Amino acid sequence: MPLSGFQRPFCACAILVLALAGPASPDARAETAPPVQTATAPVGTPAAAQPAAPSDPAGAPAPTTGVAPSVNPPNPQPPKTLAARAIDTVKQAAKSASDVFSRVPCSAPKGGVPAMGSLPRVASKLVAGLPVVIVAFGSSSTQGWGSTSPDFSYPSRLLAQLKRQYPTADITVLNRGKGGEDAPEMMKRLQIAVLDANPDLVIWQVGTNAVLRGFDPAETEKQIQEGIGRIQAAGSDVVLVDPQYSPRVNERAENAGRMVNLLHRVARLRHIGIFPRFEVMRDWHEKQELPVETFVIADGLHMNDWGYACFAQLLGDDIIRSVGQIKLGVAVPAEVLKYKPM
């Protein structure tokens, strides 16, 4: 008979049963308690100062009702379906995005900054339900320097943005950023890092380190033109990303202006898209009146979690608009597209 129905007077046997079925020892509870979130405790904090796992206090008196607690484990939950797991992933991505923008919303420039234009290959594959491979190619801005974790790099945020829009699509975003590089170093690894992945879209962030070094415009343009030609020959869409607006870059304002103009001119000549990062970030500071510290870390060069997240959202918005254009049978040139708040 179950213990819960035991109504007869206690005897030695009953006492023994209750003793065996009583509360577990502190060590046994620790094995099943939720893990302590030690990341929030400062370095050097004594273990006793860390938050304790939610459990019954050690030494709590055993129940005195004469009813032993159930020792049968709860029925295990059936495993989630693939669709349910996908929905959970989308919800978590949406929560993460909203958390980043909870204090400072991400707004697009309102002055008519040209967007990157249509992307026929990636858009047509999304519409057809085929897998899409995007390669983010660049230097430390792509790799994610300044972010608190790889999940907050712009390629990771871009993937989350696209997954929210297309939860059933098979989309891969490969991070091929490498700190300290510019066009000469990137060209040496273009084949292995980019082309061998057979990408549908290559987002090429280039020019910042060239600005800081003092670059040769003619040689830099030659290398970028060659890289674009090889990517286009492989059948991939291409989007350039120009340098970031930041104190370190602005110290070389003349070089920065020349690089931005060079990249926009190359994009027009090659009929490819360009994401105007420099103007977008300048708009954050000069027109939206955000302090530079809102989007750049203390080194004065690299973006922070908010900066990468907003950059990725605006870039993702452009890709989503491009897909909409393909659905409508419209191919809008990059020169006439304008950012609009979403």
C-alpha positions in Angstrom: 0.0 0.0 0.0 1.4 3.5 -0.8 2.8 5.4 2.1 0.4 8.3 1.5 -2.5 6.0 2.5 -0.9 4.7 5.7 -3.3 5.4 8.5 -2.4 2.7 11.1 -0.5 3.4 14.3 3.2 3.8 13.9 5.5 0.9 14.6 9.2 0.4 14.4 8.9 -0.6 10.8 7.1 2.5 9.9 9.7 4.7 11.6 12.4 2.9 9.6 10.5 3.5 6.3 10.0 7.1 7.1 13.7 7.5 8.0 14.8 6.0 4.8 12.4 8.1 2.7 13.1 11.4 4.5 14.9 14.4 3.0 18.0 13.8 1.0 21.4 14.8 2.4 22.9 18.2 1.4 25.3 16.4 -0.9 22.5 14.6 -2.8 20.6 17.9 -3.2 23.7 19.5 -4.7 23.8 17.0 -7.5 20.4 18.1 -8.8 20.4 21.8 -7.9 20.6 24.3 -10.7 24.2 25.4 -11.4 25.4 28.6 -9.6 25.8 31.4 -12.1 29.4 32.2 -11.2 29.9 34.7 -14.1 28.2 37.4 -12.0 30.5 37.1 -9.1 33.6 39.3 -9.1 37.0 37.8 -9.3 38.2 36.9 -5.8 34.7 36.7 -4.3 34.7 34.0 -1.6 32.6 31.0 -2.4 30.3 31.7 0.5 29.4 35.1 -1.0 28.1 33.6 -4.2 24.3 33.1 -4.6 23.2 29.7 -3.3 21.3 27.3 -5.5 17.6 27.3 -4.7 17.0 24.3 -2.4 15.8 23.5 1.0 18.2 24.8 3.7 20.5 22.2 5.2 19.3 20.8 8.5 15.6 21.5 7.9 13.4 19.3 10.1 11.8 16.3 8.5 8.1 16.5 7.8 6.0 15.7 10.9 2.7 14.8 9.2 3.5 11.1 9.0 3.3 11.3 5.2 6.6 10.6 3.4 7.4 12.6 0.3 7.1 10.8 -3.0 10.3 9.3 -4.3 9.0 8.5 -7.7 10.5 10.8 -10.4 8.0 12.9 -12.5 7.0 11.5 -15.9 9.7 12.5 -18.4 8.6 15.1 -21.0 8.6 13.8 -24.6 11.4 15.2 -26.8 10.5 18.4 -28.7 9.8 18.2 -32.4 12.1 19.8 -34.8 9.5 22.5 -35.4 9.2 23.2 -31.7 12.9 23.5 -31.3 13.0 25.9 -34.2 10.3 28.1 -32.6 12.3 28.1 -29.3 15.4 29.2 -31.2 13.6 32.0 -32.9 12.1 33.2 -29.5 15.5 33.1 -27.9 17.0 35.1 -30.8 14.2 37.7 -30.6 14.6 38.0 -26.8 18.4 38.5 -27.2 17.8 41.2 -29.9 15.3 43.1 -27.7 17.6 42.9 -24.7 20.4 44.7 -26.7 18.1 47.5 -27.8 16.2 47.8 -24.5 17.9 51.1 -23.6 18.9 52.5 -27.0 16.8 51.6 -30.0 18.4 50.9 -33.4 17.2 53.5 -35.9 18.2 53.8 -39.6 19.4 57.1 -40.9 16.6 59.4 -42.1 18.5 61.5 -44.6 18.2 59.2 -47.6 21.5 57.2 -47.3 21.8 54.8 -50.3 21.3 51.1 -49.4 23.0 48.2 -51.0 20.5 47.2 -53.6 19.1 43.9 -54.8 20.9 40.5 -54.3 19.5 38.3 -57.0 21.3 35.0 -56.1 20.6 35.0 -52.3 17.1 36.3 -52.8 16.1 33.8 -55.4 17.5 30.9 -53.3 15.5 32.0 -50.2 12.4 32.3 -52.3 12.9 28.9 -53.8 13.5 27.4 -50.3 17.1 26.4 -51.1 20.0 26.5 -48.6 21.8 29.9 -48.5 25.5 30.4 -47.6 26.7 33.8 -46.6 30.4 34.5 -46.0 31.3 37.6 -43.9 34.8 38.4 -45.0 36.9 41.1 -43.4 39.1 42.1 -40.5 38.5 42.6 -36.8 35.2 44.3 -37.3 33.9 41.1 -38.9 35.7 38.8 -36.4 34.0 40.6 -33.6 36.7 42.4 -31.6 35.0 44.5 -29.0 32.0 42.2 -28.5 31.4 40.4 -25.3 31.1 37.0 -27.0 31.1 35.5 -30.5 27.3 35.6 -30.3 27.4 39.4 -30.5 29.6 39.7 -33.5 27.8 41.1 -36.5 27.8 37.8 -38.5 26.1 36.1 -35.6 23.6 38.9 -35.2 22.9 38.9 -38.9 22.1 35.2 -38.8 19.7 35.7 -35.9 18.0 38.5 -37.9 17.5 36.4 -40.9 16.4 33.4 -38.9 13.7 35.6 -37.3 12.5 36.6 -40.7 12.8 33.1 -42.3 12.5 30.6 -39.5 12.2 27.6 -41.8 15.0 28.6 -44.1 18.4 26.8 -44.2 20.8 29.8 -43.8 24.4 29.6 -42.9 26.6 32.7 -42.1 30.3 31.9 -42.0 32.6 34.4 -40.1 35.8 34.8 -42.0 37.1 37.9 -40.3 40.7 38.1 -39.2 42.0 41.0 -37.1 44.6 43.3 -38.5 44.1 42.5 -42.2 43.2 44.6 -45.2 43.0 44.0 -48.9 46.6 42.6 -49.4 46.3 40.0 -46.7 42.7 39.1 -47.5 43.5 38.5 -51.1 46.0 35.8 -50.1 43.2 33.8 -48.3 40.3 34.6 -50.6 40.2 31.2 -52.2 40.3 29.1 -49.0 38.4 31.4 -46.7 35.7 32.5 -49.1 35.4 30.9 -52.5 35.8 27.3 -51.4 32.6 27.7 -49.3 30.7 28.3 -52.6 28.8 31.3 -51.1 25.7 32.8 -52.4 26.6 36.2 -50.8 29.9 37.6 -49.8 29.9 40.6 -47.4 33.3 42.1 -47.7 34.3 44.6 -45.0 37.5 46.3 -46.1 39.4 49.5 -45.8 39.7 50.4 -42.1 43.3 49.1 -41.6 44.3 50.6 -44.9 43.1 54.0 -43.5 45.1 53.6 -40.3 48.3 52.5 -42.2 48.2 55.2 -44.8 47.3 53.4 -48.0 48.1 53.6 -51.7 44.7 54.3 -53.4 45.7 52.9 -56.8 47.1 49.7 -55.4 44.2 49.3 -52.9 41.6 49.8 -55.7 43.4 47.3 -57.9 43.3 44.6 -55.2 39.7 45.2 -54.3 38.7 45.1 -58.0 40.5 41.8 -58.4 38.8 40.3 -55.4 35.3 41.4 -56.5 36.0 40.0 -60.0 36.9 36.6 -58.6 33.8 36.5 -56.3 31.5 37.5 -59.2 33.1 34.9 -61.4 32.1 32.3 -58.9 28.5 33.5 -59.3 28.1 35.1 -55.8 26.4 38.3 -54.9 28.8 40.9 -53.3 28.3 43.6 -50.8 31.1 45.9 -49.7 31.2 47.4 -46.2 33.2 50.6 -45.8 35.2 51.7 -42.6 33.6 52.5 -39.3 33.0 56.0 -38.0 35.1 56.0 -34.8 37.7 58.3 -33.1 40.7 56.3 -34.3 39.5 56.4 -37.9 38.5 60.1 -37.6 42.0 60.9 -36.6 42.9 60.2 -40.2 39.8 61.9 -41.7 41.4 62.6 -45.1 42.4 58.9 -45.5 39.0 57.8 -44.3 37.2 60.1 -46.8 39.3 58.8 -49.7 38.7 55.2 -48.8 34.9 55.7 -48.5 34.8 57.4 -51.9 37.0 54.7 -53.4 34.8 51.9 -52.2 31.6 53.6 -53.3 33.1 54.3 -56.7 34.1 50.6 -57.1 30.6 49.5 -56.1 29.1 51.6 -58.8 31.5 50.4 -61.4 30.9 46.8 -60.5 27.2 47.1 -60.0 27.3 45.6 -56.6 25.9 46.7 -53.2 27.7 48.6 -50.5 26.6 49.1 -46.9 27.5 52.7 -45.9 28.7 51.9 -42.4 30.7 55.2 -42.1 27.7 57.3 -42.8 25.3 55.1 -40.8 27.5 55.4 -37.7 28.1 59.1 -38.2 24.3 59.6 -38.3 24.1 57.8 -34.9 26.4 60.3 -33.4 25.7 63.6 -35.3 22.0 63.4 -36.0 20.6 60.9 -33.5 22.9 62.4 -30.9 24.2 59.2 -29.5 27.5 59.4 -27.6 30.3 57.6 -29.3 30.6 55.4 -26.3 27.1 54.0 -27.1 28.5 52.1 -30.1 32.4 52.1 -29.8 34.5 50.5 -27.1 37.2 52.3 -25.1 40.0 51.6 -27.7 38.2 54.2 -29.9 38.1 51.8 -32.9 36.1 48.7 -32.5 32.3 48.5 -32.1 30.6 47.1 -29.0 27.6 44.8 -28.7 25.1 47.5 -29.5 27.0 48.7 -32.5 27.4 45.3 -34.0 23.8 44.4 -33.3 22.4 47.6 -34.9 24.8 47.3 -37.9 23.6 43.7 -38.4 20.0 44.6 -38.1 20.2 47.4 -40.8 22.2 45.1 -43.0 19.7 42.3 -42.5 16.8 44.7 -43.3 18.4 45.4 -46.6 18.7 41.7 -47.4 15.1 41.2 -46.5 14.0 44.1 -48.7 16.0 42.5 -51.6 14.1 39.2 -51.2 10.8 41.2 -51.3 11.9 42.9 -54.5 12.7 39.5 -56.1 9.2 38.2 -55.1 7.7 41.2 -56.9 9.9 40.8 -59.9 11.6 44.1 -59.2 15.4 44.7 -59.4 16.1 48.1 -58.0 19.5 49.6 -58.6 21.6 50.3 -55.5 21.8 54.1 -56.3 18.0 54.6 -55.9 17.4 52.6 -52.8 17.1 54.6 -49.5 17.1 53.5 -45.9 13.8 53.9 -44.2 13.0 53.2 -40.5 11.6 49.7 -40.1 
